[in-house]
Amino acid sequence: MRKSLNENEKYLISLLKSVLHGLPVEETPENVNMETVFRIAHFHSVANMAYYAVKNMKNLSPELLKKWKEEYDKAQLKDVVQRIELNLISKTFEQEGIDHLPVKGFVLKELYPKSDMRAMSDLDILIPPDKAQNARDAMVKIGYTVEHYDGGVQDVYFKPPVMNVEIHNNLFMEAMKNSVDYYKEFAKKLFSEKSKTRRRHISDEEAYAYVIAHTSKHYRGGGTGIRSVLDVYVLCEKKPELVSSERFLNILKEQKLDEFFKHISNLSKVWFGDMESTPLYDEMGAYVMISGTYGTRTGEILNRVSEDYKGSLAKSKVSNVMKRCFPPLYIMKTQYRWLKKYPWLLPVSYPMRFGAVLVHRRKNLDVFSNTANVSEEEAKQINTLHKNTGIFTD
């Protein structure tokens, strides 16, 4: 993995910085290709925001400007529709007696100069675990189709033209033990408290600490992109007292995320503020750039191999393959719901899983191929980077 940004990536960052601060747009350098800049912006779901900077550029072709404008128009539409639909879902859940908490995106939108600048691919809503079927019935009632419903951590619903909704009964899978333990107790307490309405509300400290926890989940999974770094920057800029408060920092410390927050907030200030970079933040920035909005399958495999790396690449690869062949119970329960009731049947579920693996042979062969292709240098580099930025803490 490279250790710094290229010129196209640096220019995109400068465009976003100009939008955030209302600054004049830097003239396009000769060594920057605007087609490439657009592709990077699209990969990171920030093309809609960058449009505010490029819309008056005279050196853009009409075809390329049209692409930027389309991203902007989509974000405008989503911003309006998502607000309307969230109110509809909340009203329906209220009528059906379903406690719920909208999380993530909307608390962030209010921190941007304009809410449509912060694109959201979906709505995330937390409910009690025993209300999944009720929520499914309610979503179907208001015109959603069920895209994914298997008794796992989240169920997914869709309504044309742009509405994706994830209904969570837990905010983290057990792979992130510190966060899953914290948010299990958090949800239990939240939904057990008396409330005048079914729509629950939490403190800003809790809401924004969850944003950091969610960012760390993607960062250590397949990676996370520019948009997440933007989120951290606007949070630090608009809520300086909150992010330095004892309550906020203690929530992060309880999940062992305080070091990660320090480093990702510093990276955000290097990119969008006036902080000088260091080799660590150059490398951290390069990792973010190759990740895209939600990370990549290749990045996920590299991170898993790197996390297991303790001096022997072969051992870490074998460990990764074994974990994929024989996932733990909490993962298998999302694929075979009957394991929730009969966990002792876990060994029986593995032959069934192998059958499914054979059906999707190409996809799974790619996973093993990508695992085999991880080099010693890459594993060492990512292992060191993630330790230095507070991701690998054990």
Buried (B, 14 or more C-beta within 10 A) or exposed (E): BEBBBBBBBBBBBBBBBBBBEEEEBBEBEEEBEBEBBBBBBBBBBBBBBBBBBBEEBEEBEEEBBEBBBEBBEBBBEBBEBBBEBBEBBBEBBBEBEBBBBBBBBBBBBEBBBEBBBBBBBBBBBBBBBEBBEBBBEBBEEBEBEEEEBBBBBBBBBBBEEBBBBBBBBBBBBBBBEBBBBBBBEBBEEBBEEEEEEBBBEBEBBBBBBBBBBBBBBBBBBBBBBBBBBBBBBBBBBEBEEBBEBEEBBEBBBBBBBBBBBBBBBBBBBBBBBEBEBEEBBBBBBBBBBBBBBBBBEBBBBBBBBBBBBEEEBEEBBEBBBEEBEEBEEBBBBBBBEEBEEEEEEBEEBEEEBEEEBEEEEEEBEBBBEBBEEBEEEBBBBBBBBBBBBBBBEE
